[in-house]
Amino acid sequence: MLALEKLQSWVIEERLAGNPFSHGAALATVDKLGQSRTRMLGVHFDEQVYPRFHTSPTSRKVADLAGKQRASLTFAFQTSLRSVSLEGRLVELSKSQLDKDWLSLEPAFRRSYLIFGQTSGLVLESKQVLETALKKLPVDAELVRPDYFIGYQLVDIQRIAFYSVGKQAFAEHEVWTFDDLSKQWVQQFLVP
Ligand SMILES: Cc1cc2nc3c(=O)[nH]c(=O)nc-3n(C[C@H](O)[C@H](O)[C@H](O)COP(=O)(O)O)c2cc1C
């Protein structure tokens, strides 16, 4: 899909411009009472460049998504003064995808995750407890994905907005909308 390829190229250009977390995006969800919330995530792309991320079952986003799968992701490319916002539906990643993703992460991160991932977002009584548990973790424990490493992929994307502020008089606002009737993407430029 052309717009997703453009997103990926903007992620790469932002990284080359000096942002080491260019694949970071803010995920917006809404809870069952209608309270909206956002938080930063590391976003990865699969072969068809559909964005996906990983998280812990105890985080609030998981409860929000259990009620309503609709969500948005915004990449804020602050170094290149660009942003990309996507609106769609989040579906859980398959076990085989999670296994593959788990092994692609740095071993040190995987070891830490084995300690914090199960209770992420709950009240921390003492940081020492985490440090001690990490020291006691058996060698090679990180080779097996824990079931509390989960993730989602953004699918049924309805709208992707690219916004770019350059040196010219007007910023550029390009929006791709999926037309359900014709099953075609429509590209439009909006007044910035
Ligand atoms: C640089 C950075 C990267 C992060 N990456 C992730 C991530 O990939 N997955 C995740 O669940 N939380 C990540 N977080 C933490 C989230 O922003 C958030 O605090 C946490 O997931 C709790 O969110 P909740 O409101 O859904 O409970 C990251 C935070 C930062 C600052």
The ligand as an ORCA input file, in Angstrom:
! r2SCAN-3c Opt
* xyz 0 1
  C      10.644      5.555     24.368
  C       9.459      4.779     24.917
  C       9.113      3.573     24.330
  C       8.031      2.840     24.820
  N       7.682      1.685     24.178
  C       6.610      0.989     24.624
  C       6.159     -0.163     23.906
  O       6.702     -0.547     22.854
  N       5.096     -0.847     24.420
  C       4.450     -0.434     25.565
  O       3.483     -1.078     25.963
  N       4.825      0.656     26.240
  C       5.890      1.391     25.796
  N       6.281      2.524     26.466
  C       5.552      2.893     27.705
  C       4.201      3.539     27.339
  O       4.415      4.846     26.854
  C       3.207      3.583     28.528
  O       3.719      4.354     29.569
  C       2.878      2.185     29.054
  O       2.698      1.277     27.983
  C       1.601      2.220     29.900
  O       0.520      2.578     29.079
  P      -1.031      2.431     29.448
  O      -1.541      3.826     29.662
  O      -1.680      1.783     28.281
  O      -1.137      1.590     30.689
  C       7.313      3.296     25.955
  C       7.664      4.520     26.521
  C       8.711      5.252     26.014
  C       9.034      6.590     26.638
*
